[in-house]
Amino acid sequence: MISDADQWLDRFFLAYYLRRPVGATFIGVHGYDKWLPDHSLAGSAALVAEMEASLSTCPQRFGAVGELTSVAELDCLLAADFLTIQLAEWESGHFWRGNPSLWAGEAIFGVLGLFLREYAPIAERARAAVARLDAIPAFLAAAHEQITDAPLAWTERAIAECGGALAFLGPGLDRLILDNGLTTPGLRAAGDKAARAYESFRAWLRDDLATRPRESVAVGREFFDLMLRRGHHVAHDGAAVATWARAIFDEAEERLTRDAAQFGVAAGDWRAALALLPERHPTVEGYLDRYRETWAAAREAALAHDLVTWPDFPIAYEPIPAWTRGAQPSLYFLPYRAPGPFDLPRVPVHRYLVTPVESTLPADEQERRLRTTNDGVIKTNHVIHHGGLGHHVQNWYAARAASRIGQIAAVDCASRIAFFGAGTLAEGWACYTTALMDEIGFLTPLEQFAEVYARLRMAARAICDVGIHDGSLSLDAAAAFYHERAGLPTPAARAEAVKNSMFPGAAAMYLLGIEGIRDLRAAVAAREGNAFRLRDFHDRFLAHGSLPVAIIARSMIDGAFGGEAGRAGKTVRPATSPRFDETDDLWRFTPVSVELRMTVLSAMMDDIEDVTSIMRHAHRLCLQVAEGTVIDTIVSLLKEDLVEAYDDSVQLVGSPDFTADMMATYWFGPTKAGRQLWSRWFDSHSYVGA
């Protein structure tokens, strides 16, 4: 029997992917790869109304965490949190209605995202790119309707991002076409059309929006506390977080000042000690090998000390592709992007894209890049934090979590992760793992010293996050704090402050996350005593997926959610080879069911009179989707057998007078009759197991 919670979640996820098609691409749900979101005035009004209606029917919108008895109920609560925050964002002037940078990034990453992972043949992805490129002019034009003013710093960032987009749409796209032998009709013309739209958008930003800047970047205490309460699930308000962070900052600063002299610098000059890190770097010839060797050594050390069950999850450190190098410096281009959980079977090796250091570069530029990406940065940031025990291992566990939200929440999308609430887990765990590797002696003394500095920076982020948004720190004051107290170079300090201003509550997630994990570990160790095993603790923790650390703590300490949330080992199956059995919920075996159902449902909103015409209409839609090769094997099979399936469903339903939505519900299976139909249909076909 499918629960009310599961049925509501099915509708929530269908709407999530339909309304956020670029995010769906990064998650690995590819039924919407040809779309950009509709954020026009009419489109955003429809989105807000849809979210309000969804929230009003959520079974757990007012639920208390301690009262939840299943993972489905927990997911409903987290989805309600997501909708509440999204509605608050749309009501504010802080996000889509006030930040042009979001628009510039969403459109170009809608295209870049199609080429950064090889989840399908490139010709298929290029056809989707044509559609998205064609949609960029209308998408960017909608920003003119939505945004009446914006902080100048955000407008300037958007102008820079337009430059990055144009670098890709010009020589970058030419290089992509050349390197891959693409002959996709209309691709170059669509790129030119999108480039003209970005040029027009940049001119509007520079000549119009920049002339009417909004002074304040603060979102306000009420909104910020909402992010803490409904996003991170912490009980403290912003003021309490800032006070706590200042104490941690002061303690880290004292340690840095005390210990700096051991590195041969003037007493107390911790900045000079940290300046020694760039001296230790690989050669040009050994640059890429240093990543691979360090990764292998880190994995070996983690296994030798029994820190975690490390999965077979290959990663390859490669130079940033030539076609995107001109765009990369101006965009939110991450070396490591979380793998799409539903792409994993189709993308067996994840690509980690690093800044190239080539012998053809001028000698001074080679040296600059090597010093920037030195041994310490490679070890602590690119290997431990991102490509190894940190994000990469955590993402493997997340993809197999019992929580449907936990599977996808920390995926990197165009400008931020898919669900705000995943931040304390994703960033908290990654920061925790660097400290964990220090515990087992994997860091050098200078790298250990740098870890104390990393803690100071995390505290500084939390301080500035709160201060910017409660209005006690201006943007300039926050940048000055980063530079003068936290030791960031002036450009980096300014960029960090601007980023904090754009995404309230995000900078605090690092400190909240790592401290939450440390507290949880101490509590579990105290409870289990001599039976405590660090690997078991980490495995159980990671098995929850990308949920707020505070929620995981309730599960591990109190046994909340019926003991289901930490269930691990779920197999991620390829979308092209589904299998259904009694132990696996049909709705969760693969993202294809979501893509196909949403495609059909979204096109069946017109009044359709009877069951027969509904199913024939669905049949036609499946044919159209198959012709676009967006959904492959399962659509081909449905195309052949849907007419027979609809005859069976009519018998099961017993009446031709169902509405389109009711019939679609039966056809797609969230009832006992529908499940029986799908079970018989799947049993009549042969699949290659995942």
Order of alpha helices (4+ residues) and beta strands (2+ residues): alpha-alpha-alpha-alpha-alpha-alpha-alpha-alpha-alpha-alpha-alpha-alpha-alpha-beta-beta-alpha-alpha-alpha-alpha-alpha-alpha-alpha-alpha-alpha-alpha-alpha-alpha-alpha-alpha-alpha
